[in-house]
Amino acid sequence: MLKFFLVGWVCIGTGLDKQCVRMGSEVIHSSYEECNEYYQLLRSDLSDIKDTDLNFTCVQAGVLEDVL
């Protein structure tokens, strides 16, 4: 069974004050589609926070070490 995780960046602020953190989710998804739906929900929930950028992708657990 394949497992998928969200990995990516969260950036807060603008200009020289912008700070980014590499993050990975603890939530395990059984398909790419389920993982992507979770990301879309997460992104819509956080879209109203000012000066915040999210850039995540769903990655298969087997290649997770290569991405991080």
TORLUM-991136 format. One line per 8 residues: number of its first residue (from 1); their letters; for each residue x, z, y of N, C-alpha, C. Coordinates in steps of 0.1 Angstrom, whole numbers. Last residue first. Layout:
! TORLUM-991136
NUM> a> X,Z,Y,X,Z,Y,X,Z,Y | ... .
//
This chain:
! TORLUM-991136
68> lvdelvga> 134,14,155,138,26,162,153,26,163 | 134,-9,139,128,-9,152,133,2,160 | 145,-1,114,151,-12,121,146,-13,136 | 127,18,105,141,22,109,148,11,117 | 104,3,99,104,12,110,118,16,115 | 99,-13,78,109,-18,88,110,-9,100 | 79,1,64,91,-3,57,102,-8,66 | 58,3,81,66,15,79,79,11,72 .
60> qvctfnld> 53,-22,105,52,-18,91,62,-7,88 | 40,-16,137,52,-19,129,49,-14,115 | 25,-26,167,23,-20,153,34,-25,144 | 37,-18,199,34,-27,189,32,-20,175 | 33,-10,234,35,-7,220,32,-18,211 | 36,-1,264,40,-13,257,43,-9,243 | 21,11,294,23,12,279,27,-1,273 | 26,26,325,27,14,317,29,17,302 .
52> tdkidsld> 12,41,353,16,43,339,15,29,332 | 1,44,379,15,42,377,20,45,363 | -27,65,370,-20,57,380,-5,56,377 | -49,62,344,-38,70,349,-29,61,358 | -67,45,333,-71,50,346,-60,59,352 | -57,38,307,-56,28,318,-60,34,332 | -60,55,286,-50,58,295,-49,49,307 | -81,43,271,-82,57,275,-72,60,286 .
44> srllqyye> -70,18,266,-81,18,275,-84,33,279 | -49,25,248,-46,18,261,-58,19,271 | -63,35,227,-54,44,234,-51,38,248 | -77,12,219,-85,24,223,-76,33,231 | -55,-4,212,-65,-9,222,-73,3,228 | -45,11,191,-37,9,203,-46,4,214 | -65,9,172,-61,22,177,-54,21,190 | -64,-19,167,-76,-13,173,-73,1,179 .
36> nceeyssh> -38,-19,155,-40,-26,168,-53,-21,175 | -44,-6,131,-34,-1,140,-36,-7,154 | -62,-23,119,-66,-9,123,-56,-3,133 | -46,-45,116,-58,-46,124,-62,-32,129 | -27,-37,97,-23,-41,111,-34,-40,120 | -37,-8,79,-36,-22,81,-32,-25,95 | -36,19,77,-36,12,65,-35,-3,66 | -17,41,98,-27,31,96,-25,23,84 .
28> ivesgmrv> -9,73,108,-6,63,98,-19,54,97 | 2,89,137,-10,84,130,-6,72,121 | 23,94,153,23,101,140,11,96,131 | 39,67,171,28,75,168,30,83,154 | 68,69,192,62,64,180,50,73,176 | 85,59,222,77,68,214,72,61,202 | 108,62,248,105,55,236,97,64,227 | 100,64,282,103,72,270,99,63,258 .
20> cqkdlgtg> 110,60,316,104,55,304,109,63,292 | 103,63,350,110,69,339,102,64,326 | 107,55,384,101,51,371,109,57,360 | 118,58,409,112,70,402,106,67,389 | 124,33,418,135,41,413,130,54,406 | 92,20,410,105,18,416,116,27,410 | 70,45,397,73,32,402,87,32,408 | 56,62,368,62,61,381,64,46,385 .
12> icvwgvlf> 63,59,333,55,66,344,63,65,357 | 60,43,302,67,44,315,58,50,326 | 65,42,269,56,47,279,64,49,292 | 71,19,242,75,26,254,63,31,263 | 68,21,206,70,14,219,74,23,230 | 48,19,177,60,22,183,62,15,196 | 24,28,153,26,23,167,40,28,172 | 26,19,119,27,29,129,28,22,143 .
4> fklm> 13,13,86,17,8,99,17,20,109 | 18,6,52,14,15,62,20,10,75 | 6,-9,22,14,-10,34,9,1,44 | 8,0,-12,0,0,0,9,0,12 .
//
